[in-house]
Amino acid sequence: MLSQRGQKSIPLHFDVVGSDIVLNDGSSKTALLLRITNVDREVALPIVRTGNLQTRLILACEITDQGGHQEWALTDEPGKVTVQVQAVAGVGSVEPSPDVDDDWHSDPIMASPNGRMVEWVIDGEQLGADKLQPNDSVYLRLTVQTGLRTGPTDVHLYYRHIPGYWDGSRACTIQKSPLVFHHAGSGLDYVGIGTNQPASRLAVTDGLTIGSDWAHLYKAPVDGLLVQGNVGIGTFQPSASLHVKQEGEGKAAQFEGGSGVAIGGVAGATNALTIYNNTTSSPTLAVVNKGAGAALYARQEGTGKAAEFEGGGGVAITGVTGAKNALNISGNTTSVPTVGVVNNGAGDVLYAKQEGAGLAAKFEGGGGVAITGVTGAKNALTISGNTTSAPSVAVVNNGAGAALYARQEGAGKAAWFVGPVDIEGDLDIHGKTISNYHGFPTADDIDIIPDVKCNDRWTHTHNFGHLPSLVQVWVRSDGKNDSTGVYKEDVQEWKMAGVLSLWEGGASYGVVIEKIGTDTVVFSTGNAGLFHGTRAGNNFASGQVRLMVWK
């Protein structure tokens, strides 16, 4: 029974505070703030808190079981709506926020079906006061999850047993929409598309497509963006698909994480990526990597160049402390060079400078290093050292091959040393100037000493009265005392002496000149053999020595 005693008109207002939109994506929950206010400026509205006739406020809305076809309904299940009440707090109290749970301490009100409607009954006791003072309000939090079609829905408020007034009702309209307006609390209203909690003035979930044609043709990738026209960042006149302009000192663009940045050119394009710099004090392109991967990786899958540097002062590459290589270049082809350096000017093709203690250049593995000079060039390779304590060129080989191999196929010299040469270890030189020589130039004093034994010393007198200009000692086996067989090359061919090779256990091999004097030359032999290792594992205990002395 509706009461119609007292005044028919009641100064009670029912509305939505802030956004009146519920996000209808089917999964998100949107909280709205409903307000019931005494709008009379002088008269308080009484509230009965006990008994059968206590004041009641009943919130009601339509719930459908017919899916999205009844867009006027709020949602399709009563369990997808919750209602909470904040007791009367008094005039001037802080307005609660529907998004802050700490503002709502009451339990959700039980829903009660009533035909097509679902109701939530608030008794006078729950209102927490005996009167609703002028301009005072009761706040309700309505939380909704819905996937029904976009459109308006009425929420009804029925009031019962307010002494001095007829029973009656009020209604307000809320919208179901993918576009949500949210009051941010800073005085600004934010807009959310696909989200009911936009953190920016405009927030979009799922994806966004921009363009008069693309907007209705293409779906953006998840959480991605499709733009049909030019995009300007820092400029209102973009002249490219993406135009980024930085007026200050910060970065125009910064890329971090993921799998990097992919830039693809099209057929006929001059450059896939062109970078301009108008300053002389900073790099045009700075690539910084704080991880273990490559700071800059260039890969060419076609026939063109992976990288090309032209003009300016060249390319400067600086390594950091502890880095294995400042520059690492790997080639996967056997038909073309991994690194091709071409200079059409008068400067250096390749310049390596080391100001620290490390190596200026180091080559390892593969087939070695090939350097080819051109006709008229002074030197194919020039190496200059500015130190007196370390070699200008150090050649180290940890394998079985030659550490240094010099081959001359023309008329020039295979190697030319100006100044002293210091060689540690074996020296094997092939050619008709020293080793395997069957004829000798004429010397001022020649002496062939037969039957030379191991571990012995000889003195030869030349009587020049001054130091000779050149002394050579040659040796060959006589085929005697050979424990493993005779090599005819060692019997027939003379070998250049001058190296005494020390082996394990104190064994020594070879013939060495000990002293060159104004009248004599002294030479000695090893204690295990006359040869210094050309026949490993064979002990040639006797042979001949040819001594040649030039004035």
Buried (B, 14 or more C-beta within 10 A) or exposed (E): EEBEEEEEEBBBBBBBBBBBBBBBBEEBBBBBBBBBBBEBEEEBBBBBBEEEEBBBBBBBBBBBEEEBEBBEBBBBEBEBBBBBBBBBBEEEEEEBBBBEEEBBEBEBBEBEEEEEBBBBBBBBEBBBBEBBBBEBBBBBBBBBBBBBBEBEBBBBBBBBBBEEBBBBBBEBEBBBBBBBBBBEEEEEEBBBBBBBBBEEEEBBBBBBBEEEEBEEEEEBEEEEEBBBEEBBEEBEEBEEEEBBEEEEEEEEEEEEEEEEEEEEEEEEEEEEEEEEEEEEEEEEEEEEEEEEEEEEEEEEEEEEEEEEEEEEEEEEEEEEEEEEEEEEEEEEEEEEEEEEEEEEEEEEEEEEEEEEEEEEEEEEEEEEEEEEEEEEEEEEEEEEEEEEEEEEEEEEEEEEEEEEEEEEEEEEEEEEEEEEEEEEEEEEEEEEEBBBBEEEEEBEBEBEBEEBEBEEEBEBEBEBEEEBEEBBBBBBBBBEBBEEEBBEEBBEBBBBBBBBBEBEEEEBBBBBBEEBBEEEBBBBBBEBBBBBBBBEEBBBBBBBBBBBBBE
